[in-house]
Amino acid sequence: MDPNAAAWLVLALGLLAANLPFFTERLFLVIGLADAKSLAWRLLEWAVYCTLATAAARLVEARIGQLHPQGWAFYAVLACLYLTFAFPGFVWRHLRKRHPG
């Protein structure tokens, strides 16, 4: 795989993983709930999806070259990046003004 294409794939996967919990009412895309999902469920889903996206990124990195060891600072920045990526979904779900229909 081309490293440039791999980088774009990982960024797109991260953006999707960060926003997915805010655009669906199903828990982990499978379980239908009787009530709307709470923010706590959305944050749990967000953490799980971002962990899966990070694992997929590590697999892509291993496939195109050598894995580089990462310290705590890398994961702190990665969490901040995922929070930034999740901003559009959070705004759409929790902050946008709903007009009565």
QUIRAGI-V812334 format. One record per pair of residues at least 4 apart in sequence whose ideal C-beta (glycine too) atoms are under 7 Angstrom apart, sorted by the first residue. I is the first residue (numbers start at 0). J is the second residue. If there is no record, write none. Layout:
# QUIRAGI-V812334
<<I | J> <I | J>>
This chain:
# QUIRAGI-V812334
<<0 | 4> <0 | 5> <0 | 62> <0 | 63> <1 | 5> <2 | 6> <2 | 63> <3 | 7> <4 | 8> <5 | 9> <5 | 59> <5 | 63> <6 | 10> <7 | 11> <8 | 12> <8 | 59> <9 | 13> <9 | 56> <9 | 59> <10 | 14> <11 | 15> <12 | 16> <12 | 52> <12 | 55> <13 | 17> <13 | 52> <13 | 81> <13 | 84> <14 | 18> <14 | 84> <15 | 19> <16 | 48> <16 | 49> <16 | 51> <16 | 52> <17 | 45> <17 | 49> <17 | 81> <17 | 84> <17 | 85> <17 | 88> <18 | 22> <18 | 84> <18 | 85> <18 | 87> <18 | 88> <19 | 23> <19 | 48> <20 | 41> <20 | 44> <20 | 45> <20 | 48> <21 | 41> <21 | 88> <21 | 89> <21 | 91> <21 | 92> <22 | 88> <23 | 28> <24 | 32> <24 | 35> <24 | 36> <25 | 29> <25 | 30> <25 | 31> <26 | 30> <26 | 32> <26 | 36> <26 | 40> <27 | 44> <32 | 36> <36 | 40> <36 | 41> <38 | 42> <39 | 43> <40 | 44> <41 | 45> <42 | 46> <43 | 47> <44 | 48> <45 | 49> <45 | 85> <46 | 50> <47 | 51> <48 | 52> <49 | 53> <49 | 81> <50 | 54> <51 | 55> <52 | 56> <53 | 57> <53 | 77> <54 | 58> <55 | 59> <56 | 60> <57 | 61> <57 | 66> <58 | 62> <59 | 63> <60 | 64> <60 | 66> <61 | 66> <69 | 73> <69 | 74> <71 | 75> <72 | 76> <73 | 77> <74 | 78> <75 | 79> <76 | 80> <77 | 81> <78 | 82> <79 | 83> <80 | 84> <81 | 85> <85 | 89> <86 | 90> <87 | 91> <88 | 92> <89 | 93> <90 | 94> <90 | 95> <91 | 95>>
